[in-house]
Amino acid sequence: MKKIIIDTDCGIDDAIAILMAVQNGLDVKGITTLSGNTYVDQVTENVLRILHFIDKDDIPVFKGASRPLVSELIAGAPVHGKNGLGDVELPKSGRSHSEIPAPVAIYQIAKENPGITLITLGPLTNIAIALNIYPELRKLIGEIVSMGGALYRGNITRFAEFNFYFDPEAAQFVFDSGIPLTIVPWDPVVENVIPEKDLKSMIPKNSKIGKLILDLEQTPIRFMEQFYGIRASVFPDPFAVSYVLDSRVASNSITGNIKMELNYNTMRGASVLIEGNRMKIITALDLDVFKNLLMKTVNKKIN
């Protein structure tokens, strides 16, 4: 069973990614939170409620960065609704997050589990802070799998993807750390749209998790319909978790480097592909492999 830490700005697709990780048997040693899709207090509450929903209150949750390292704090993406979960209200968990700050927790967990995989579903602020405080952390993490960046077209600006745009200085700091990196950028994700009718056909009527996923996806489905004329969804963060579950979800990848655009111009936050061999960058995704993992998630009973 692969040991992981999930670092998240828990919005809708983050929540589904967490469900996929836990329900498909990854050994989640901790979940760390930060501002991004919504503000960190709401993110932390969302994670606690998601874990409570699937009876996993034993997974520790650690609250982290409230804002980017340098940039001003920006409002979360409207596609995630007011509470980050498409305004779906889950029952409260009855517990609080750990008092240990997220960057400290990342170091402590990695020290106890050398070689652990870190899955980042949001900005990289917590990771940059942890690496700054604990430089030895770079030798303890086996791999970072990060959903972020856009090689050709962004989703927050024409050039930039939201996660890396939110804190590009943190992203560059992590890139420079030497930790093995696999990047799941926006480009191949947006090529794998699932129509609402297909999503419904994958989910049994008696699936508690399946119903939750359909409820969560209503806000982004309406967003897609408004702006693109189709009732459909994309699953960026779940694809990142899927890669950890089954590397065959990456049907094509390249080896290269990414340099973040840090200047305050229209290109700020862009992921610029440059020569090198620091990263595995996924350029194509296998939708069938992903769908199989999603169906396993919704078909598995909550323990």
N, C-alpha and C positions, 0 to 999 in steps of 0.2 A: 504494500500500500504506500503510495507516494506521499511524502510529507510536504505540506505546503503552508504558506502564509498568504492570505488574501488581503490586499490593500485596496480600499474601495471608497469612492464618493457616492455611495449607494443610491442610484437612480433605478429606473425600471429594468434596464438590461443587466445592471449589476446584480439586482435581486435574483433574476433568472439564472445568472452565472453562478451565484452562491448556491442556489437550489441544485443546479447541475453538479457542482463540485461535491456537495455533501451527499446527495442521493446516489451518486455514482462511485462512492467509496474512496474519494481522496481523504487523506488524514489531515484535516484542517487543524493546525496547531494554534491558530489565532487569526482574528480578523481585525485589521487596523483601518481607521476611518480618517477622512479629511474632507475639507470643503471642495466642491466641484459642481456636480449636478445640482446640489443644494448645499446649504450651510452645514458645518460639521456636526452641530448638535442634532439636527434633523437626520443627517446621514447615520449617526450613531444609533439614534432611536429606530431608524428603519432596519438596520442590521439586527438589532436586538429583537425586533418584532418578527422579522423573517425567520430567524433561528428558533424563536418560540413557536412559530406556526408549524415547524417541522420537528418539534420536540428535541431541539439540539441546544438547550440552554447551557449545556456543559462546555460549549466552545467559547473561549474567552474573547472579549471584544475590548479594544483599546482605542481611545479617542486621540486623534492627532491634530495635524496642522489646520488652523482656522483660516489661513490665507496663503497666497503664494509667497515665495521668498522675496521677490522684488516688486512684481506688478501689483497694481491695485486689485482688490477683490472684486470680481465681476459676478453678476447674478447668474444663477444656474440656468440650464437650458429649459425653455418653456415646454418642450416636448415631454418633460418629466412631471409636469403638473406642479401644484403649489407645495406638495409634501415630498416630491421626488419619486413617489410611487404612483403617479398618475391619479392622485387623490383617492386611491384605494386605502381604506382604513382597516388595518389589521389589529387584533387584540394586543394590548400591552403585555410585555413579557414579565413584569413583576420583578425584574432585576436591573441593575445598573451596569455600566461599563466598568472595567478595571480602573483603579487609580493610577496605574502605570501608564505614562504617556506612550503613544504609538511608536515613536522612534526608539525609545528605550526597549519596548517590548520586542520590536523586530530584532534588535541585537541579542537580547536575552534568549529568545526562541531559537535564533540561528546558532547561538553558542551551544545550546543544549541539543541541537539537531543539525550538526554541520553537513553541508551539502544540500540543505533544504531548498525547495523551489519557491520563489516569490512571484505570485501572480498579481500584477498591478492593473487595476480596472479604471483608474482615474489619473489625475495628475501625479507627478513623481516627487512631490514635496516631502512627504514623510521619509522616503528613501534617501533623498539628498541630505536631509537633516541627520538621519541615522548614520550615514557614511561620514558626515563631517564630524560628528561626536565620536564615532567609533571607527576609525580608519581600517581596523582589522576585520570589520564586517565583510569587506570585499573578498576575503579568503574563506568566509564561512557560508556564503550563499552559493549554491551550486549553479543556479540559473535564474535569471529574471525573464518571465514571459509577460510582455507588456502590450496591452491594447492601446495604441496611440499612433499619432502621426498620419500624414497623408502624402504620398509621393507625387500625385498629379492633381487631385482636387480635394478641397477641404469640406468641412461641414459647419464651421463657425465663421470662417472667411473663405474667400475663393481659394486661398493657398494653405490654410491651416486647419487641422483637426482639433477638436475641443480640448482633449486631455493635455496634449503637449502645448497648445496655445495658452491654456490657463496658467501654466508655470514653465515657460521654456528654459529659464535658467536652471531650474531643478532637473529638467530632462537632460540638459547638456552635462550637468554635474554627474548624473548617473551614467551617462554614456561614457564619460571619461574615467569611470571607476575601474575598468578592466574586468568587471563581472560579465560572464557570458550572457548575451542578450538575444532573445527572440522577439521580434516585433510583429504584431498583427496590426497593420495599418488600416485606415478607413477604406482605401481603394478596393481591395478584394471583398471586403464585407458588403459594401453597397452593391456589388455585383450579384449578391445572393439574397434576393428578396423573396420572402415567403408570403404569398397571398393569404388573406384572412381565411378563406374557405379551405385552403390546404392545411393551415395551422389547426383549424377546428377538426379536420378529418383525422389528424394525428392524435387527438386527445380523447380518451374514453370519457363517457358522460359521468362516470362515478369517480373520476380522478380529482381528489382535493387539490393537488398541486397543479393539475391541468387547468382547473377552473380558475385558480389564482393567476396563472400565466395569461389566460385569456382576458381576465379582468384588468391585469396590469397593462396589457398591450392595447387596450381600447384607446387611450390617449394618443400614443404614437401612430396607431392606425388612422385615427381621425386626422392627425397631422399630415400623414402621407396622402390621404384622400384630398385634403384641402390644397396641398401644394403640388402634388404629382398626379392626382386624378385616379389613384388606385388604393384600394383598401388592403394594405399589406404591411409587413414589418421587416426590419433588419435587426440583426442580433450581434452587435460588435463584441461586447464583453463575453457573452456565452461562447463565441467562437474562440476566444483566448483560452477559456477554461477547457473547451473541447480539444484544443491542441494538446493540452497537458494530459487529458484523458486518453487521447488517441491521436498520435502524431500524423496519421494518415489524413486527417482533416486538412492538412497543408498539402495541396496537390502540386504546388510549385513554390519554390523559394529561391532567393539569391543571397549571396554573401556580399556584404558591403558595410558602409558606414553612413550614419546620418549626422549631419551638423545642423543644430537649431539656428534659425535666424533670430537674433536677439536685438537687433536695432529697432527703434521705434518708428517704423514705416509700415506701409501696407503689407509687407511680407512678414512682419513679426509673427513668430510662432510657427512659421513654415518649417517643414522637415526636408532639408536639402540632402539629396543622395550624393555622396562623394566616394572616391576610391578608398578601398581598405577591406579588411576582413574581420571587423569587430563584431558584426551582428549577422544573425540569420533574419532576413526580412521576407515574410510570407507574401507572395504576390498572387496566389490563386488558392481558393478554398473549395473543398469537396462538400457540396450541399447534402449529398446523400449520407455521408458519414456523420455530418452534424445532425441531420434529422433522426438518424438512428439513436444517437446519444440523447437527443431531446425526448424521444419516445420512451427510452429507458427511464428518464427522469420522471415523466408523468405517470408511468406504469408502476413504478416502485412504490409500495406502501410506506407511509410514514411510520418509522419504528416507535 
